[in-house]
Amino acid sequence: MDLIRIIIAILLPPLGVFLQVGLGGAFWLNILLTLLGYIPGIVHAVWIIAKR
């Protein structure tokens, strides 16, 4: 299941974080990072998924 979430996180980082933690602070941070740059959003999303 984590592999699917990582693939989703690469394509749509906020969706990958949402599937892992819901509408918490990490989700909103990831939206901000994705808007500032796509790569930081991906890195944050993969880190959140791998951490939990």
N, CA, C and O atoms as CSV, one atom per row, in Angstrom:
chain,resi,resn,atom,element,x,y,z
A,1,MET,N,N,0.819,-1.193,0.000
A,1,MET,CA,C,0.000,0.000,0.000
A,1,MET,C,C,0.867,1.263,0.000
A,1,MET,O,O,0.504,2.265,-0.617
A,2,ASP,N,N,2.010,1.216,0.690
A,2,ASP,CA,C,2.877,2.389,0.697
A,2,ASP,C,C,3.429,2.685,-0.692
A,2,ASP,O,O,3.638,3.849,-1.032
A,3,LEU,N,N,3.665,1.673,-1.487
A,3,LEU,CA,C,4.172,1.887,-2.841
A,3,LEU,C,C,3.161,2.676,-3.665
A,3,LEU,O,O,3.542,3.565,-4.427
A,4,ILE,N,N,1.893,2.363,-3.521
A,4,ILE,CA,C,0.842,3.092,-4.241
A,4,ILE,C,C,0.798,4.538,-3.771
A,4,ILE,O,O,0.657,5.452,-4.583
A,5,ARG,N,N,0.920,4.751,-2.455
A,5,ARG,CA,C,0.910,6.120,-1.925
A,5,ARG,C,C,2.119,6.909,-2.408
A,5,ARG,O,O,2.004,8.105,-2.677
A,6,ILE,N,N,3.267,6.269,-2.522
A,6,ILE,CA,C,4.462,6.964,-3.011
A,6,ILE,C,C,4.293,7.353,-4.477
A,6,ILE,O,O,4.689,8.447,-4.879
A,7,ILE,N,N,3.714,6.472,-5.268
A,7,ILE,CA,C,3.457,6.799,-6.676
A,7,ILE,C,C,2.471,7.963,-6.779
A,7,ILE,O,O,2.662,8.868,-7.591
A,8,ILE,N,N,1.429,7.941,-5.965
A,8,ILE,CA,C,0.480,9.056,-5.950
A,8,ILE,C,C,1.168,10.335,-5.486
A,8,ILE,O,O,0.887,11.414,-6.007
A,9,ALA,N,N,2.074,10.218,-4.503
A,9,ALA,CA,C,2.784,11.395,-3.999
A,9,ALA,C,C,3.690,12.006,-5.056
A,9,ALA,O,O,3.901,13.219,-5.062
A,10,ILE,N,N,4.222,11.195,-5.939
A,10,ILE,CA,C,5.057,11.731,-7.012
A,10,ILE,C,C,4.197,12.463,-8.044
A,10,ILE,O,O,4.606,13.492,-8.580
A,11,LEU,N,N,3.022,11.935,-8.313
A,11,LEU,CA,C,2.141,12.561,-9.297
A,11,LEU,C,C,1.401,13.772,-8.717
A,11,LEU,O,O,1.357,14.834,-9.338
A,12,LEU,N,N,0.827,13.608,-7.536
A,12,LEU,CA,C,0.069,14.668,-6.855
A,12,LEU,C,C,0.455,14.665,-5.372
A,12,LEU,O,O,-0.192,13.991,-4.571
A,13,PRO,N,N,1.488,15.401,-5.002
A,13,PRO,CA,C,1.991,15.344,-3.620
A,13,PRO,C,C,0.939,15.596,-2.536
A,13,PRO,O,O,0.906,14.847,-1.559
A,14,PRO,N,N,0.079,16.610,-2.657
A,14,PRO,CA,C,-0.900,16.805,-1.576
A,14,PRO,C,C,-1.856,15.624,-1.401
A,14,PRO,O,O,-2.272,15.325,-0.282
A,15,LEU,N,N,-2.200,14.961,-2.490
A,15,LEU,CA,C,-3.100,13.806,-2.380
A,15,LEU,C,C,-2.421,12.665,-1.626
A,15,LEU,O,O,-3.058,11.995,-0.813
A,16,GLY,N,N,-1.148,12.443,-1.887
A,16,GLY,CA,C,-0.421,11.401,-1.158
A,16,GLY,C,C,-0.366,11.683,0.328
A,16,GLY,O,O,-0.528,10.771,1.139
A,17,VAL,N,N,-0.140,12.935,0.698
A,17,VAL,CA,C,-0.113,13.304,2.120
A,17,VAL,C,C,-1.509,13.191,2.715
A,17,VAL,O,O,-1.666,12.716,3.840
A,18,PHE,N,N,-2.517,13.617,1.977
A,18,PHE,CA,C,-3.892,13.520,2.483
A,18,PHE,C,C,-4.275,12.074,2.767
A,18,PHE,O,O,-4.910,11.790,3.783
A,19,LEU,N,N,-3.898,11.162,1.884
A,19,LEU,CA,C,-4.226,9.749,2.103
A,19,LEU,C,C,-3.504,9.189,3.324
A,19,LEU,O,O,-3.974,8.226,3.931
A,20,GLN,N,N,-2.376,9.775,3.689
A,20,GLN,CA,C,-1.599,9.274,4.831
A,20,GLN,C,C,-2.056,9.903,6.145
A,20,GLN,O,O,-2.239,9.191,7.131
A,21,VAL,N,N,-2.246,11.239,6.178
A,21,VAL,CA,C,-2.504,11.909,7.458
A,21,VAL,C,C,-3.833,12.648,7.533
A,21,VAL,O,O,-4.227,13.068,8.621
A,22,GLY,N,N,-4.532,12.820,6.432
A,22,GLY,CA,C,-5.784,13.560,6.447
A,22,GLY,C,C,-5.544,15.053,6.336
A,22,GLY,O,O,-4.525,15.484,5.795
A,23,LEU,N,N,-6.479,15.847,6.846
A,23,LEU,CA,C,-6.403,17.300,6.715
A,23,LEU,C,C,-5.647,17.939,7.880
A,23,LEU,O,O,-6.122,18.913,8.466
A,24,GLY,N,N,-4.509,17.415,8.209
A,24,GLY,CA,C,-3.698,17.967,9.290
A,24,GLY,C,C,-2.744,19.033,8.797
A,24,GLY,O,O,-2.813,19.475,7.650
A,25,GLY,N,N,-1.858,19.434,9.679
A,25,GLY,CA,C,-0.882,20.459,9.346
A,25,GLY,C,C,0.060,20.040,8.242
A,25,GLY,O,O,0.475,20.869,7.432
A,26,ALA,N,N,0.403,18.761,8.197
A,26,ALA,CA,C,1.315,18.265,7.158
A,26,ALA,C,C,0.696,18.422,5.773
A,26,ALA,O,O,1.403,18.697,4.804
A,27,PHE,N,N,-0.608,18.249,5.677
A,27,PHE,CA,C,-1.297,18.411,4.393
A,27,PHE,C,C,-1.190,19.845,3.899
A,27,PHE,O,O,-0.865,20.078,2.735
A,28,TRP,N,N,-1.464,20.808,4.776
A,28,TRP,CA,C,-1.420,22.215,4.374
A,28,TRP,C,C,0.003,22.659,4.082
A,28,TRP,O,O,0.230,23.461,3.175
A,29,LEU,N,N,0.956,22.150,4.836
A,29,LEU,CA,C,2.353,22.449,4.555
A,29,LEU,C,C,2.745,21.915,3.184
A,29,LEU,O,O,3.478,22.569,2.443
A,30,ASN,N,N,2.258,20.735,2.853
A,30,ASN,CA,C,2.585,20.157,1.562
A,30,ASN,C,C,1.962,20.948,0.416
A,30,ASN,O,O,2.583,21.097,-0.637
A,31,ILE,N,N,0.772,21.448,0.599
A,31,ILE,CA,C,0.172,22.298,-0.435
A,31,ILE,C,C,1.022,23.545,-0.643
A,31,ILE,O,O,1.269,23.945,-1.781
A,32,LEU,N,N,1.470,24.159,0.446
A,32,LEU,CA,C,2.329,25.338,0.342
A,32,LEU,C,C,3.633,25.005,-0.370
A,32,LEU,O,O,4.059,25.745,-1.257
A,33,LEU,N,N,4.272,23.901,0.008
A,33,LEU,CA,C,5.523,23.503,-0.630
A,33,LEU,C,C,5.326,23.181,-2.111
A,33,LEU,O,O,6.180,23.503,-2.937
A,34,THR,N,N,4.223,22.559,-2.440
A,34,THR,CA,C,3.943,22.232,-3.843
A,34,THR,C,C,3.706,23.497,-4.659
A,34,THR,O,O,4.110,23.569,-5.820
A,35,LEU,N,N,3.062,24.482,-4.072
A,35,LEU,CA,C,2.847,25.738,-4.784
A,35,LEU,C,C,4.151,26.509,-4.969
A,35,LEU,O,O,4.332,27.188,-5.979
A,36,LEU,N,N,5.051,26.407,-4.009
A,36,LEU,CA,C,6.340,27.094,-4.111
A,36,LEU,C,C,7.286,26.398,-5.084
A,36,LEU,O,O,8.147,27.033,-5.693
A,37,GLY,N,N,7.116,25.100,-5.219
A,37,GLY,CA,C,7.952,24.333,-6.133
A,37,GLY,C,C,7.516,22.884,-6.086
A,37,GLY,O,O,7.304,22.329,-5.008
A,38,TYR,N,N,7.386,22.286,-7.217
A,38,TYR,CA,C,6.856,20.923,-7.286
A,38,TYR,C,C,7.760,19.916,-6.578
A,38,TYR,O,O,7.269,19.015,-5.898
A,39,ILE,N,N,9.076,20.063,-6.731
A,39,ILE,CA,C,10.025,19.115,-6.139
A,39,ILE,C,C,9.980,19.137,-4.608
A,39,ILE,O,O,9.958,18.065,-4.003
A,40,PRO,N,N,9.964,20.312,-3.946
A,40,PRO,CA,C,9.848,20.291,-2.483
A,40,PRO,C,C,8.571,19.596,-1.995
A,40,PRO,O,O,8.577,18.936,-0.956
A,41,GLY,N,N,7.497,19.747,-2.741
A,41,GLY,CA,C,6.249,19.061,-2.383
A,41,GLY,C,C,6.390,17.557,-2.481
A,41,GLY,O,O,5.882,16.829,-1.627
A,42,ILE,N,N,7.076,17.079,-3.513
A,42,ILE,CA,C,7.288,15.637,-3.673
A,42,ILE,C,C,8.163,15.104,-2.545
A,42,ILE,O,O,7.857,14.070,-1.952
A,43,VAL,N,N,9.249,15.810,-2.251
A,43,VAL,CA,C,10.165,15.364,-1.196
A,43,VAL,C,C,9.438,15.293,0.145
A,43,VAL,O,O,9.588,14.320,0.884
A,44,HIS,N,N,8.663,16.308,0.456
A,44,HIS,CA,C,7.915,16.318,1.717
A,44,HIS,C,C,6.896,15.189,1.758
A,44,HIS,O,O,6.759,14.526,2.786
A,45,ALA,N,N,6.185,14.958,0.675
A,45,ALA,CA,C,5.165,13.910,0.639
A,45,ALA,C,C,5.781,12.526,0.819
A,45,ALA,O,O,5.270,11.707,1.583
A,46,VAL,N,N,6.872,12.270,0.117
A,46,VAL,CA,C,7.528,10.957,0.259
A,46,VAL,C,C,8.075,10.791,1.674
A,46,VAL,O,O,8.010,9.698,2.236
A,47,TRP,N,N,8.609,11.858,2.251
A,47,TRP,CA,C,9.120,11.793,3.619
A,47,TRP,C,C,7.995,11.481,4.610
A,47,TRP,O,O,8.180,10.662,5.510
A,48,ILE,N,N,6.840,12.119,4.457
A,48,ILE,CA,C,5.701,11.872,5.345
A,48,ILE,C,C,5.233,10.420,5.218
A,48,ILE,O,O,4.931,9.774,6.222
A,49,ILE,N,N,5.174,9.914,4.003
A,49,ILE,CA,C,4.709,8.539,3.791
A,49,ILE,C,C,5.715,7.546,4.357
A,49,ILE,O,O,5.325,6.568,4.994
A,50,ALA,N,N,6.998,7.785,4.136
A,50,ALA,CA,C,8.022,6.854,4.614
A,50,ALA,C,C,8.155,6.891,6.133
A,50,ALA,O,O,8.515,5.887,6.748
A,51,LYS,N,N,7.871,8.030,6.736
A,51,LYS,CA,C,7.998,8.192,8.190
A,51,LYS,C,C,6.961,7.384,8.940
A,51,LYS,O,O,7.253,6.863,10.016
A,52,ARG,N,N,5.767,7.268,8.405
A,52,ARG,CA,C,4.669,6.620,9.137
A,52,ARG,C,C,4.449,5.217,8.708
A,52,ARG,O,O,3.562,4.543,9.232
